[in-house]
Amino acid sequence: MRIDAHQHYWSITRQDYGWINEELPILYRDFLPEDYGIHLIKHDIDGSIVVQAAPTIEETEYLLELANLSDSILGVVGWIDLFTSHKEQFKRFCKHKKFVGFRIMMQEMSDVSRVLEQSYLEALKYYEALDLPIDILVKENQLGVLNELLREVPDLRAVINHIGKPRIKEQVFEPWEHLMGEIAKHPKIHCKISGMVTEADHHNWEIGNFKPYIEYILRIFGPERIMFGSDWPVCLQAASYDDVLSILHNSIPQSWIEENSSGLFGENARKFYKLG
């Protein structure tokens, strides 16, 4: 099974997406399953994991409704407010067969240290015990806090989105390299090779800009804890769907691809999200 482990849908009229406005004209329209179908066919992809793009319960419900109508949506990663009645929200979403987990949006937190508050940690320990898949959206300058969090919940089943958002545009590797190396020591932490083009120069990137970052992720996480994600349509700010795949294929030795492509392009995501 070939899976795109990270992409988004949205309807602008729902007004959930404050970060998508007329200043981002390429994204300022609806993106729905019928728009994504061409990529499924062209690249022989069986389906995708759709990830929330707004921190609201309503958007998660909307994505689950879309999932009812589209066979290509294999799973929905929603959003839960861990600072409030998260168990009630979780139980409601669990009634849907395509709800596979939720995403922690550290990137959007004005005070990221709040994830170390006791109530937040207790909430995560609850999901740690359930072995629930959790996505983590985090920027390079927040990786230190994430390492502190993982020391408190070391068995969390989680996947880092967008390789932890290193400063690809500036070709900076530290402290990203060291901090991601520490994160990778946790055996239940995975990493999505996704969202890199928007961290590069949107108009002047080269494949060589990404190669050392990808090679490092492959080395520290190994072939069984990485997964491909297009980050479509967000990637369109800097690259097409075809470009995103081309970057990956041209940054990894062909021998590695031949031996591990089934894991990278689907099997690892299927296992991580516990798809049927």
C-alpha positions as CSV (number, residue, x, y, z in Angstrom):
1,M,0.0,0.0,0.0
2,R,1.4,3.4,-1.0
3,I,0.4,6.2,1.4
4,D,1.0,9.9,1.5
5,A,1.3,10.3,5.2
6,H,0.7,14.1,5.4
7,Q,-1.6,16.3,3.4
8,H,-4.5,18.7,4.1
9,Y,-7.9,19.7,2.9
10,W,-9.8,22.8,3.7
11,S,-12.8,24.9,2.8
12,I,-12.1,28.7,3.0
13,T,-15.7,29.6,3.7
14,R,-15.5,27.7,7.0
15,Q,-13.2,30.5,8.3
16,D,-11.2,28.2,10.5
17,Y,-7.9,29.0,8.8
18,G,-6.6,32.4,10.1
19,W,-3.2,31.7,8.6
20,I,-4.6,31.3,5.0
21,N,-5.6,34.7,3.6
22,E,-5.4,36.8,0.4
23,E,-1.7,37.3,1.0
24,L,-1.3,33.6,0.2
25,P,-3.2,33.6,-3.1
26,I,-2.0,30.1,-4.1
27,L,-3.6,28.6,-1.0
28,Y,-6.6,31.0,-0.6
29,R,-9.2,28.6,-2.1
30,D,-10.8,25.3,-1.3
31,F,-8.7,22.1,-1.5
32,L,-10.8,19.0,-1.5
33,P,-10.5,15.3,-2.4
34,E,-11.4,15.9,-6.0
35,D,-8.4,18.2,-6.4
36,Y,-6.1,15.6,-5.0
37,G,-7.2,12.8,-7.1
38,I,-4.8,13.5,-10.0
39,H,-1.8,13.0,-7.7
40,L,-3.2,9.7,-6.4
41,I,-3.5,8.4,-10.0
42,K,-0.3,9.8,-11.4
43,H,1.9,8.5,-8.5
44,D,0.0,5.2,-7.8
45,I,-0.9,6.3,-4.3
46,D,-3.7,4.3,-2.6
47,G,-4.6,7.0,-0.1
48,S,-3.5,9.6,2.4
49,I,-3.4,10.6,6.0
50,V,-5.3,14.0,6.2
51,V,-3.9,16.2,9.0
52,Q,-5.8,19.1,10.6
53,A,-4.7,22.6,9.6
54,A,-6.7,24.5,12.2
55,P,-6.7,24.1,16.0
56,T,-10.4,23.6,16.3
57,I,-12.8,20.7,17.2
58,E,-15.0,21.9,14.3
59,E,-12.3,21.4,11.7
60,T,-11.6,17.8,13.0
61,E,-15.3,17.1,12.7
62,Y,-15.3,18.5,9.1
63,L,-12.4,16.3,8.1
64,L,-14.1,13.2,9.5
65,E,-17.2,14.1,7.5
66,L,-15.0,14.4,4.4
67,A,-13.5,11.0,5.2
68,N,-17.0,9.5,5.2
69,L,-17.3,10.6,1.5
70,S,-13.8,9.7,0.3
71,D,-12.2,6.3,0.1
72,S,-8.8,7.9,-0.5
73,I,-8.8,9.3,3.1
74,L,-7.3,6.5,5.0
75,G,-7.1,8.3,8.3
76,V,-7.7,11.7,9.9
77,V,-5.3,13.3,12.4
78,G,-7.4,15.8,14.3
79,W,-7.0,18.3,17.0
80,I,-7.8,18.0,20.7
81,D,-7.5,20.7,23.4
82,L,-5.3,19.0,26.0
83,F,-5.8,21.9,28.3
84,T,-9.6,21.3,28.7
85,S,-11.9,18.3,28.6
86,H,-9.7,16.3,26.2
87,K,-11.1,12.9,27.2
88,E,-14.6,13.8,26.1
89,Q,-13.3,15.1,22.8
90,F,-11.3,12.0,22.3
91,K,-14.1,9.6,23.0
92,R,-16.3,11.5,20.6
93,F,-13.8,11.3,17.8
94,C,-13.0,7.6,18.5
95,K,-16.5,6.7,17.3
96,H,-15.3,7.4,13.8
97,K,-13.4,4.5,12.2
98,K,-11.0,6.9,10.4
99,F,-9.9,8.9,13.3
100,V,-6.3,7.8,13.9
101,G,-4.9,10.3,16.3
102,F,-4.4,14.0,16.9
103,R,-1.7,16.7,16.4
104,I,0.1,18.8,19.0
105,M,0.7,22.2,17.4
106,M,3.7,23.4,19.4
107,Q,4.6,25.7,16.4
108,E,1.5,27.8,17.1
109,M,2.0,28.2,20.9
110,S,3.1,31.6,22.0
111,D,4.6,30.0,25.1
112,V,5.7,26.6,24.2
113,S,6.8,25.8,27.7
114,R,3.2,25.3,28.5
115,V,3.5,21.7,27.2
116,L,5.6,21.0,30.4
117,E,2.8,22.0,32.7
118,Q,1.6,19.1,34.9
119,S,-1.9,19.0,33.5
120,Y,-0.6,18.8,30.0
121,L,1.9,16.1,30.8
122,E,-0.8,14.1,32.6
123,A,-3.0,14.4,29.5
124,L,-0.1,13.1,27.3
125,K,0.6,10.2,29.8
126,Y,-3.0,9.1,29.3
127,Y,-2.5,8.8,25.5
128,E,0.9,7.3,26.1
129,A,-0.7,4.5,28.0
130,L,-3.2,4.0,25.1
131,D,-0.3,3.9,22.6
132,L,-2.2,6.5,20.5
133,P,-0.5,7.9,17.4
134,I,0.3,11.6,17.9
135,D,1.7,14.1,15.4
136,I,3.9,16.9,16.6
137,L,4.3,20.1,14.7
138,V,7.4,21.8,16.0
139,K,10.0,24.3,14.9
140,E,13.7,24.0,15.3
141,N,13.8,26.5,18.2
142,Q,11.3,24.4,20.1
143,L,13.1,21.1,19.9
144,G,14.8,21.6,23.2
145,V,11.4,21.9,24.9
146,L,10.2,18.8,23.0
147,N,13.2,16.9,24.4
148,E,12.2,17.9,27.9
149,L,8.6,16.7,27.2
150,L,9.8,13.4,25.9
151,R,11.8,12.8,29.1
152,E,8.5,13.0,30.9
153,V,6.6,10.8,28.4
154,P,9.4,8.6,27.0
155,D,7.0,6.0,25.5
156,L,4.8,8.4,23.5
157,R,3.9,7.0,20.1
158,A,4.6,10.1,18.0
159,V,5.8,11.4,14.7
160,I,7.7,14.6,14.1
161,N,6.2,16.6,11.2
162,H,8.4,18.2,8.6
163,I,11.7,16.8,10.0
164,G,11.4,19.3,12.8
165,K,11.6,22.4,10.5
166,P,15.3,23.0,10.3
167,R,16.6,26.3,8.7
168,I,17.0,24.9,5.2
169,K,17.0,28.3,3.6
170,E,20.1,29.4,5.5
171,Q,21.6,25.8,5.3
172,V,22.0,25.8,9.1
173,F,22.3,22.4,10.9
174,E,22.8,23.2,14.6
175,P,21.1,22.9,17.0
176,W,18.6,21.0,14.9
177,E,21.0,18.2,14.2
178,H,21.9,17.6,17.9
179,L,18.3,18.0,19.2
180,M,16.8,15.7,16.5
181,G,19.5,13.1,17.3
182,E,18.3,13.1,20.9
183,I,14.7,12.8,19.9
184,A,15.5,9.9,17.6
185,K,16.8,7.9,20.6
186,H,13.2,7.4,21.7
187,P,12.2,4.1,19.9
188,K,8.5,5.1,19.5
189,I,9.3,8.4,17.8
190,H,9.0,8.5,14.0
191,C,9.7,11.3,11.5
192,K,7.8,12.5,8.5
193,I,10.0,13.5,5.5
194,S,7.7,16.3,4.6
195,G,7.2,20.1,4.6
196,M,10.8,20.8,3.6
197,V,10.3,23.0,0.5
198,T,8.5,25.7,2.5
199,E,11.5,25.9,4.8
200,A,13.8,26.6,1.8
201,D,13.9,29.6,-0.5
202,H,10.5,29.4,-2.1
203,H,11.8,30.6,-5.5
204,N,15.4,29.5,-5.6
205,W,15.8,26.1,-4.0
206,E,17.9,23.3,-5.3
207,I,17.7,19.6,-4.6
208,G,21.1,19.8,-3.0
209,N,19.7,22.1,-0.3
210,F,17.7,19.2,1.1
211,K,19.9,16.2,0.6
212,P,22.1,16.5,3.8
213,Y,19.0,17.0,6.0
214,I,17.3,13.9,4.5
215,E,20.4,11.8,4.8
216,Y,20.7,12.7,8.5
217,I,17.1,11.8,9.2
218,L,17.5,8.5,7.4
219,R,20.6,7.8,9.5
220,I,19.2,8.6,12.9
221,F,15.6,7.2,12.5
222,G,16.5,4.3,10.2
223,P,14.3,2.8,7.4
224,E,11.4,1.7,9.7
225,R,10.6,5.0,11.4
226,I,10.4,7.4,8.5
227,M,7.5,8.1,6.2
228,F,6.8,10.3,3.1
229,G,4.4,13.2,3.3
230,S,3.7,15.7,0.5
231,D,2.3,18.5,2.7
232,W,0.1,19.2,-0.2
233,P,-1.3,21.8,-0.8
234,V,0.9,23.8,1.6
235,C,3.9,22.7,-0.5
236,L,2.5,24.7,-3.5
237,Q,3.9,27.9,-2.1
238,A,7.3,26.6,-3.2
239,A,6.9,23.4,-5.2
240,S,4.5,21.1,-7.0
241,Y,3.6,17.6,-5.8
242,D,5.9,16.2,-8.5
243,D,8.7,18.4,-7.3
244,V,8.3,17.1,-3.7
245,L,8.6,13.5,-4.8
246,S,11.5,14.4,-7.1
247,I,13.5,16.0,-4.2
248,L,13.1,12.8,-2.2
249,H,14.0,10.4,-5.0
250,N,17.1,12.5,-5.9
251,S,18.3,12.9,-2.4
252,I,18.4,9.2,-1.5
253,P,20.7,6.5,-3.1
254,Q,18.8,4.4,-5.5
255,S,19.9,1.2,-3.7
256,W,18.3,2.5,-0.5
257,I,15.1,3.3,-2.3
258,E,14.9,-0.1,-3.9
259,E,15.4,-1.8,-0.5
260,N,13.2,0.4,1.7
261,S,10.7,2.1,-0.6
262,S,7.7,0.1,0.7
263,G,8.3,1.4,4.2
264,L,9.0,5.0,3.3
265,F,6.1,5.2,0.9
266,G,3.4,3.5,2.9
267,E,4.1,0.5,5.2
268,N,5.6,2.5,8.0
269,A,2.6,4.9,8.0
270,R,0.2,2.0,7.9
271,K,1.8,0.5,11.0
272,F,2.3,3.8,12.8
273,Y,-1.4,4.8,12.4
274,K,-2.6,1.3,12.9
275,L,-4.5,1.2,9.7
276,G,-6.5,-2.0,9.1
